[in-house]
Amino acid sequence: MDVHIRLASVEDVKALHEIELHSFTLPWSEEALHNELSKNRFAHYTIIEYEGEIVGYCGVWIIVDEAHITNIAILPEYRGKGLGEKLLRAVMQLARQSGALTMTLEVRLSNEPARFLYEKLGFEPGGVRKNYYADNQEDALVMWVKL
């Protein structure tokens, strides 16, 4: 399995947006992704390539000693191969190296595969954000991990 993980650049925006379109009911726009990569000094985006193709990415904001996952997605046809775990482990390491002591994220209560992965990597429930997701008002589980 030829897997490569690297930091994203503005040249990757179209590929990231394509992953968004296939992964989320309310995908971020190309403009929003471009702004994250070019203007947000707290944002760090990491991509995972499988056999030379960008198949997933993860965005994290690192502010002082806290890291917040903004989005993590793997193209549907590449899920179940351990790529999300490899990507998240790399992002956790990046956050540690950048001085973050904790990491947090929100996940849909119904997204059991993602919740399983986060728990496997040490994330624990920290609360619920009611009606967090605008598309269907689903609650989000807030999860935390010490890095």
N, C-alpha and C positions, 0 to 999 in steps of 0.2 A: 504494500500500500504506500504510494508516493504522496505524503502529506507534508505541506509546508505552511508554517504560520508566520505572519509578518504584520507590521503596522500598515494600516490603510493610508492612502493618499487621495487627494482630490481626483486623481485619474481613475480611481476605483468607484466613484460615485454611481455611475450607471449600473455597475454590477451589484453594488449594495442595494440600490433601489429595486433591482430585479428580484433580489432575495426578499426584500420587504413585501413586494407585490404577491409573492408566492407564500408568504408566511403569516401575514397579519391582516385582519379585517379592516383596520384603519392604518394603512402603511404611511410611513413618513414620506414626504415629497423629496424629489431630487434636490430641490433648493434647501430644504431643512438639513439633509445629509451634507450638502456642500458647505453650509454654514457651520455645521458641527466640526467638519474637518479643517476649515480655513479660518474660522473666527473664534471658536470657543476654546480658550486656553486651558480649560479644565478637562476637555474631551480627549479621549484616546480611543481610537478604533483599531481593532485587530481583525484580520481576515484569515480564513483557513482555505488553503487551496488543496484540492484532491486531484491528482494526476494532471496538474497544470491549470485546472479550472477553479475559479473562486466559487466556493459552494456554501460559505457561511461567513458570518461576522459577528462581532460583539463590540458594543460601545460601552465605555465606562467613563464617568466623570470622577476625577480624583481631586478632592478639595481638602486641603490640609491633611488630616490623617484618616479620612473616610472616603471610600470608593462606592459609587452608586452605579450599578448596571442599568443602562438606559434601554438597550435592546440586545437580544441574542437570538440568532436564527440560523438554521441550516436548511438548505433547499430540501423540499419534501423527499425527493428521490434519493437523497444521501443520508437521511435520518436512520438511526439504528445501527450505525457503523462505528460509534464511539467518537465521532468527530466533534460533537458538541462538548463532550467531556474534555477532550484534548484542548479545545479552544478555551473553555472556561478555566481550566487549570493554568493555561498560559496567561490569561487575563488576570487571574488571581496573583500569579507570580509578578506580573508587571506592576500591579497595585502595591504589592509588598515592597518591591524595589523602589517604588516612588514614595514610600513612607506611609502608606495607608495601614492602619491597624485593624480596621473593620471594613466589611463590604456588605452592601444591602441591595435588595432588588424587590420588585413586586411581580407576582405571578398570578395568573387566573386560578381561582380555586378549582376549576374544572380541568386544568392542564396537569394531569397526573404524571405523564412522562417527564415534564420539566421539573415538577416538584420532587420526583424520585431522584433525578440527577442532582438537584441542589442539596437534598438531604444527604446523598452519597458523598458529596464534597464538604459536608459539615455545616451547611446552612440550617438554621433553626427558625421556626415561626416566631415572629415578634409582634404580630398584631394583624388586624384586618382593616383595609380601607374600603368602606362601604361604597357601592355603586361606582367604583373606580374606572371601569371601562365604559367609554361613551357609546360604543356600538350596541351593547345590550344591558348596561348597568350592572354587569357582574362584579362581584366583590373581588378584591385583590388580597392575597396573602402577602404580607411583608415578611421577608426572611433576612436573617443576619448571619454572618460568620465572622469570627475573629481570625485575622490573618497572621 
